[in-house]
C-alpha cells in the first residue's frame, strides 16, 4: 500500500514538534540560575511516587532559599528522552531528581525520599559544586 505524500509531511511535522517540545520541557518557563544550576525531577505520568514529590517536596522547596538559586523543574520522560538530557547514566526509577550544572549531571536522588532526606541530600549535592 502506498502512503499519500501528506502522511510524510505529518510525520516530519511531528518530528519537528518533538524537538520543540523537548526544548520547551527543558526550558519549562524557568530560567536557569547563574552557572546553569538546576534540579530536574524526571517523572512519568500517573506515577504515584512522582505525585508525592509534587505534593510534599515541591511546596517546601518553593519556600526554601535554594529555590531562588537552583530552580526545580519537571521533565516527563514520556515526552523527553533521558538520552537527550546530559545524564551521567540511565534512569532506573522514577522519580529521579538530578542536579544539573551547565547541562551536565552533577548528582542525583533516585526514588521518593520524603522532604527531610530530600533537603539533606540537596544540601550535600549543592556543596559539591561550590
N, CA, C and O of each residue as an XYZ file, in Angstrom:
520
protein
N       0.846     -1.177      0.000
C       0.000      0.000      0.000
C       0.891      1.240      0.000
O       1.825      1.346      0.795
N       0.599      2.146     -0.876
C       1.367      3.369     -0.977
C       0.726      4.465     -0.136
O      -0.480      4.700     -0.205
N       1.557      5.127      0.658
C       1.054      6.172      1.540
C       1.038      7.512      0.816
O       1.934      7.803      0.024
N       0.025      8.325      1.083
C      -0.042      9.646      0.444
C       1.101     10.545      0.926
O       1.636     10.368      2.020
N       1.453     11.501      0.086
C       2.561     12.412      0.390
C       2.316     13.199      1.674
O       3.257     13.491      2.412
N       1.053     13.544      1.944
C       0.790     14.332      3.149
C       1.130     13.547      4.419
O       1.427     14.152      5.449
N       1.091     12.211      4.366
C       1.471     11.375      5.507
C       2.906     11.684      5.927
O       3.196     11.809      7.117
N       3.803     11.808      4.947
C       5.199     12.110      5.243
C       5.363     13.525      5.791
O       6.234     13.778      6.623
N       4.523     14.440      5.321
C       4.554     15.800      5.865
C       4.110     15.808      7.328
O       4.671     16.529      8.153
N       3.104     15.003      7.636
C       2.629     14.906      9.015
C       3.736     14.337      9.911
O       3.976     14.845     11.006
N       4.400     13.288      9.443
C       5.495     12.689     10.213
C       6.611     13.715     10.429
O       7.136     13.833     11.536
N       6.973     14.452      9.382
C       8.018     15.472      9.508
C       7.603     16.546     10.510
O       8.426     17.012     11.298
N       6.341     16.935     10.481
C       5.848     17.942     11.429
C       5.893     17.416     12.856
O       6.234     18.154     13.781
N       5.551     16.139     13.041
C       5.608     15.543     14.373
C       7.037     15.500     14.903
O       7.276     15.779     16.078
N       7.982     15.152     14.036
C       9.385     15.117     14.450
C       9.854     16.508     14.834
O      10.524     16.679     15.853
N       9.511     17.500     14.031
C       9.885     18.881     14.345
C       9.209     19.337     15.635
O       9.815     20.039     16.444
N       7.958     18.937     15.823
C       7.232     19.280     17.044
C       7.855     18.660     18.266
O       7.890     19.282     19.328
N       8.356     17.428     18.136
C       9.013     16.760     19.254
C      10.247     17.537     19.681
O      10.486     17.711     20.876
N      11.031     18.004     18.723
C      12.216     18.803     19.060
C      11.801     20.066     19.809
O      12.466     20.482     20.758
N      10.690     20.675     19.375
C      10.194     21.862     20.055
C       9.780     21.521     21.480
O      10.111     22.252     22.415
N       9.051     20.404     21.656
C       8.586     20.022     22.983
C       9.739     19.672     23.913
O       9.662     19.931     25.114
N      10.805     19.089     23.377
C      11.977     18.794     24.201
C      12.538     20.101     24.761
O      12.788     20.205     25.961
N      12.731     21.077     23.913
C      13.268     22.357     24.364
C      12.294     23.020     25.325
O      12.710     23.554     26.353
N      10.992     22.995     25.003
C      10.004     23.618     25.873
C       9.964     22.930     27.226
O       9.847     23.596     28.255
N      10.059     21.597     27.240
C      10.042     20.865     28.505
C      11.273     21.203     29.333
O      11.181     21.343     30.553
N      12.412     21.332     28.689
C      13.627     21.654     29.428
C      13.606     23.086     29.913
O      14.037     23.373     31.030
N      13.109     23.985     29.084
C      13.045     25.378     29.489
C      11.998     25.564     30.575
O      12.229     26.270     31.557
N      10.842     24.925     30.394
C       9.806     24.928     31.414
C       9.408     26.297     31.906
O       8.743     26.405     32.937
N       9.794     27.353     31.201
C       9.453     28.691     31.639
C      10.288     29.158     32.816
O      10.082     30.263     33.317
N      11.224     28.340     33.265
C      12.060     28.689     34.414
C      13.457     28.975     33.913
O      14.103     28.075     33.375
N      13.950     30.193     34.069
C      15.309     30.468     33.621
C      16.327     29.707     34.458
O      16.132     29.513     35.658
N      17.396     29.283     33.835
C      18.477     28.622     34.567
C      19.124     29.623     35.503
O      19.268     30.800     35.171
N      19.507     29.153     36.660
C      20.180     30.012     37.629
C      21.573     30.343     37.121
O      22.055     29.736     36.165
N      22.228     31.325     37.776
C      23.600     31.659     37.406
C      24.435     30.391     37.417
O      24.338     29.594     38.350
N      25.244     30.196     36.405
C      26.053     28.985     36.306
C      25.288     27.821     35.735
O      25.845     26.733     35.588
N      24.012     28.019     35.405
C      23.225     26.957     34.807
C      22.941     25.813     35.770
O      22.900     24.659     35.342
N      22.744     26.095     37.062
C      22.487     25.051     38.049
C      20.987     24.925     38.269
O      20.295     25.923     38.471
N      20.487     23.689     38.230
C      19.075     23.445     38.461
C      18.850     22.006     38.890
O      19.689     21.134     38.665
N      17.710     21.775     39.508
C      17.277     20.429     39.859
C      16.178     20.037     38.895
O      15.214     20.778     38.704
N      16.323     18.876     38.290
C      15.308     18.388     37.360
C      14.701     17.122     37.936
O      15.407     16.166     38.259
N      13.383     17.131     38.060
C      12.656     15.958     38.516
C      12.235     15.183     37.280
O      11.413     15.653     36.494
N      12.794     14.002     37.111
C      12.432     13.140     35.995
C      11.281     12.257     36.462
O      11.410     11.514     37.435
N      10.166     12.345     35.766
C       8.952     11.674     36.189
C       8.211     11.098     34.995
O       8.597     11.318     33.847
N       7.157     10.367     35.270
C       6.249      9.885     34.233
C       4.819     10.098     34.718
O       4.556     10.159     35.920
N       3.920     10.207     33.780
C       2.511     10.420     34.093
C       1.970      9.236     34.897
O       2.346      8.086     34.669
N       1.088      9.544     35.832
C       0.408      8.552     36.661
C       1.354      7.766     37.563
O       1.050      6.632     37.931
N       2.480      8.342     37.918
C       3.432      7.726     38.839
C       3.095      8.219     40.247
O       3.162      9.417     40.521
N       2.739      7.303     41.125
C       2.350      7.662     42.489
C       3.485      8.381     43.227
O       3.261      9.413     43.858
N       4.680      7.843     43.147
C       5.814      8.455     43.845
C       6.147      9.828     43.263
O       6.549     10.732     43.995
N       5.981      9.987     41.948
C       6.218     11.294     41.312
C       5.213     12.318     41.841
O       5.563     13.471     42.092
N       3.976     11.892     42.006
C       2.960     12.781     42.555
C       3.299     13.193     43.987
O       3.007     14.315     44.401
N       3.920     12.275     44.744
C       4.325     12.612     46.115
C       5.371     13.722     46.129
O       5.366     14.568     47.024
N       6.265     13.725     45.145
C       7.246     14.808     45.047
C       6.522     16.131     44.872
O       6.842     17.114     45.540
N       5.552     16.157     43.979
C       4.803     17.393     43.737
C       4.001     17.820     44.965
O       3.865     19.014     45.232
N       3.471     16.855     45.711
C       2.637     17.169     46.874
C       3.449     17.561     48.105
O       3.072     18.484     48.827
N       4.561     16.868     48.348
C       5.275     17.042     49.609
C       6.575     17.826     49.496
O       6.916     18.592     50.398
N       7.294     17.647     48.415
C       8.605     18.291     48.292
C       8.511     19.645     47.602
O       9.110     20.614     48.069
N       7.776     19.729     46.505
C       7.723     20.978     45.745
C       7.274     22.175     46.582
O       7.929     23.216     46.522
N       6.183     22.083     47.365
C       5.782     23.270     48.148
C       6.849     23.710     49.154
O       7.105     24.903     49.317
N       7.459     22.745     49.818
C       8.512     23.087     50.786
C       9.722     23.663     50.080
O      10.322     24.623     50.565
N      10.093     23.091     48.937
C      11.248     23.601     48.197
C      10.985     25.011     47.682
O      11.884     25.852     47.690
N       9.770     25.270     47.239
C       9.432     26.611     46.723
C       9.610     27.684     47.788
O       9.888     28.838     47.463
N       9.453     27.315     49.055
C       9.628     28.276     50.159
C      11.076     28.366     50.636
O      11.400     29.226     51.455
N      11.936     27.503     50.144
C      13.320     27.462     50.618
C      14.190     28.493     49.907
O      13.881     28.895     48.785
N      15.277     28.925     50.550
C      16.206     29.854     49.902
C      16.859     29.245     48.648
O      17.168     29.967     47.700
N      17.068     27.919     48.644
C      17.694     27.268     47.490
C      16.867     27.430     46.217
O      17.420     27.484     45.118
N      15.546     27.509     46.365
C      14.686     27.558     45.178
C      14.943     28.792     44.323
O      14.714     28.768     43.113
N      15.414     29.864     44.940
C      15.699     31.076     44.168
C      17.016     30.965     43.414
O      17.198     31.601     42.376
N      17.924     30.168     43.931
C      19.225     29.992     43.281
C      19.274     28.779     42.363
O      19.956     28.789     41.338
N      18.541     27.732     42.743
C      18.558     26.477     41.994
C      17.101     26.071     41.744
O      16.472     25.455     42.604
N      16.567     26.414     40.572
C      15.163     26.112     40.303
C      14.912     24.609     40.216
O      15.795     23.830     39.857
N      13.688     24.227     40.555
C      13.222     22.847     40.461
C      12.289     22.763     39.259
O      11.285     23.471     39.184
N      12.641     21.880     38.317
C      11.832     21.737     37.102
C      11.461     20.282     36.918
O      12.140     19.384     37.416
N      10.376     20.063     36.197
C       9.865     18.725     35.956
C       9.995     18.378     34.483
O       9.705     19.194     33.608
N      10.431     17.164     34.227
C      10.534     16.658     32.859
C       9.860     15.295     32.826
O      10.227     14.389     33.574
N       8.880     15.160     31.960
C       8.182     13.888     31.760
C       9.002     13.034     30.796
O       9.219     13.420     29.648
N       9.450     11.888     31.262
C      10.294     11.023     30.429
C       9.535     10.412     29.260
O      10.152      9.874     28.341
N       8.203     10.486     29.280
C       7.433     10.039     28.124
C       7.440     11.083     27.017
O       7.134     10.777     25.864
N       7.787     12.313     27.367
C       7.843     13.401     26.397
C       9.270     13.661     25.942
O       9.513     13.936     24.767
N      10.205     13.574     26.866
C      11.613     13.873     26.587
C      12.431     12.624     26.885
O      12.359     12.087     27.990
N      13.188     12.169     25.936
C      14.039     11.010     26.158
C      15.181     11.338     27.100
O      15.808     12.391     26.978
N      15.453     10.447     28.036
C      16.517     10.674     29.014
C      17.868     10.870     28.340
O      18.719     11.586     28.867
N      18.080     10.246     27.184
C      19.367     10.358     26.493
C      19.655     11.772     26.005
O      20.802     12.093     25.693
N      18.641     12.617     25.936
C      18.833     13.984     25.449
C      19.129     14.975     26.572
O      19.238     16.174     26.315
N      19.259     14.503     27.804
C      19.349     15.413     28.935
C      20.751     15.613     29.495
O      20.916     16.413     30.415
N      21.757     14.931     28.989
C      23.109     15.097     29.516
C      23.329     14.380     30.830
O      24.103     14.838     31.670
N      22.645     13.246     31.014
C      22.758     12.487     32.251
C      24.014     11.630     32.255
O      24.527     11.242     31.206
N      24.496     11.343     33.460
C      25.709     10.532     33.603
C      25.431      9.041     33.439
O      26.352      8.266     33.181
N      24.181      8.636     33.585
C      23.832      7.227     33.471
C      22.351      7.063     33.234
O      21.617      8.050     33.174
N      21.900      5.823     33.098
C      20.483      5.584     32.804
C      19.590      5.871     34.011
O      20.041      5.849     35.156
N      18.336      6.135     33.732
C      17.335      6.308     34.777
C      16.751      4.930     35.065
O      16.211      4.284     34.168
N      16.859      4.476     36.316
C      16.381      3.145     36.674
C      15.092      3.186     37.475
O      14.442      2.154     37.647
N      14.708      4.362     37.970
C      13.439      4.506     38.677
C      12.992      5.953     38.610
O      13.785      6.872     38.408
N      11.695      6.118     38.786
C      11.139      7.463     38.857
C      10.417      7.602     40.183
O       9.874      6.623     40.693
N      10.400      8.785     40.745
C      11.096      9.957     40.251
C      12.596      9.858     40.501
O      13.045      9.190     41.432
N      13.345     10.525     39.663
C      14.767     10.731     39.896
C      14.998     12.231     39.819
O      14.608     12.881     38.850
N      15.629     12.770     40.837
C      15.900     14.204     40.896
C      17.382     14.388     40.616
O      18.238     13.856     41.323
N      17.666     15.152     39.567
C      19.035     15.296     39.084
C      19.494     16.737     39.255
O      18.809     17.669     38.836
N      20.645     16.910     39.868
C      21.274     18.226     39.944
C      22.089     18.403     38.675
O      23.007     17.630     38.401
N      21.747     19.422     37.907
C      22.420     19.702     36.642
C      23.186     21.006     36.761
O      22.728     21.964     37.384
N      24.367     21.022     36.148
C      25.144     22.254     36.058
C      25.648     22.368     34.639
O      26.342     21.483     34.137
N      25.293     23.467     33.998
C      25.690     23.722     32.612
C      25.356     22.541     31.704
O      26.149     22.158     30.845
N      24.156     21.965     31.911
C      23.668     20.909     31.036
C      24.228     19.526     31.298
O      23.998     18.613     30.505
N      24.963     19.345     32.396
C      25.537     18.042     32.725
C      25.149     17.641     34.149
O      25.053     18.481     35.044
N      24.934     16.363     34.332
C      24.570     15.854     35.654
C      25.738     15.961     36.629
O      26.876     15.618     36.309
N      25.422     16.447     37.825
C      26.397     16.518     38.912
C      26.130     15.386     39.899
O      27.054     14.709     40.349
N      24.847     15.189     40.233
C      24.465     14.185     41.214
C      22.973     13.907     41.054
O      22.271     14.625     40.342
N      22.492     12.848     41.731
C      21.076     12.521     41.626
C      20.547     11.860     42.884
O      21.295     11.292     43.680
N      19.222     11.953     43.039
C      18.483     11.249     44.082
C      17.502     10.352     43.335
O      16.630     10.849     42.622
N      17.635      9.053     43.489
C      16.745      8.111     42.801
C      15.623      7.698     43.746
O      15.875      7.230     44.856
N      14.396      7.872     43.300
C      13.240      7.479     44.092
C      12.743      8.592     44.991
O      13.388      9.630     45.137
N      11.590      8.361     45.590
C      10.993      9.327     46.513
C      11.597      9.127     47.891
O      11.617      8.008     48.405
N      12.086     10.192     48.491
C      12.758     10.106     49.781
C      11.997     10.758     50.921
O      12.280     10.485     52.087
N      11.052     11.603     50.609
C      10.406     12.418     51.629
C      11.174     13.715     51.778
O      12.352     13.780     51.430
N      10.517     14.758     52.297
C      11.145     16.078     52.367
C      12.425     16.148     53.188
O      13.386     16.778     52.747
N      12.478     15.529     54.357
C      13.660     15.661     55.224
C      14.913     15.128     54.544
O      15.940     15.807     54.522
N      14.842     13.937     53.997
C      16.006     13.350     53.329
C      16.313     14.114     52.046
O      17.479     14.303     51.697
N      15.270     14.553     51.344
C      15.473     15.337     50.120
C      16.311     16.575     50.414
O      17.299     16.829     49.725
N      15.925     17.353     51.435
C      16.648     18.589     51.725
C      18.076     18.313     52.184
O      18.992     19.053     51.825
N      18.273     17.279     52.955
C      19.635     16.921     53.371
C      20.482     16.524     52.157
O      21.635     16.935     52.029
N      19.891     15.718     51.271
C      20.627     15.286     50.078
C      20.937     16.468     49.166
O      22.045     16.563     48.637
N      19.978     17.368     48.974
C      20.201     18.536     48.115
C      21.294     19.417     48.697
O      22.129     19.938     47.958
N      21.300     19.588     50.006
C      22.351     20.391     50.644
C      23.728     19.784     50.362
O      24.674     20.507     50.049
N      23.839     18.475     50.472
C      25.118     17.808     50.197
C      25.477     17.899     48.713
O      26.643     18.081     48.363
N      24.477     17.773     47.846
C      24.731     17.864     46.398
C      25.230     19.257     46.022
O      26.176     19.400     45.248
N      24.586     20.279     46.579
C      24.990     21.659     46.267
C      26.376     21.981     46.807
O      27.104     22.774     46.212
N      26.746     21.372     47.932
C      28.078     21.587     48.497
C      29.163     21.073     47.553
O      30.286     21.578     47.566
N      28.836     20.073     46.734
C      29.805     19.514     45.787
C      30.143     20.470     44.656
O      31.206     20.356     44.046
N      29.250     21.414     44.368
C      29.507     22.302     43.240
C      29.969     23.685     43.656
O      30.264     24.518     42.799
N      30.038     23.948     44.947
C      30.519     25.270     45.411
C      32.015     25.379     45.322
O      32.580     26.416     45.669
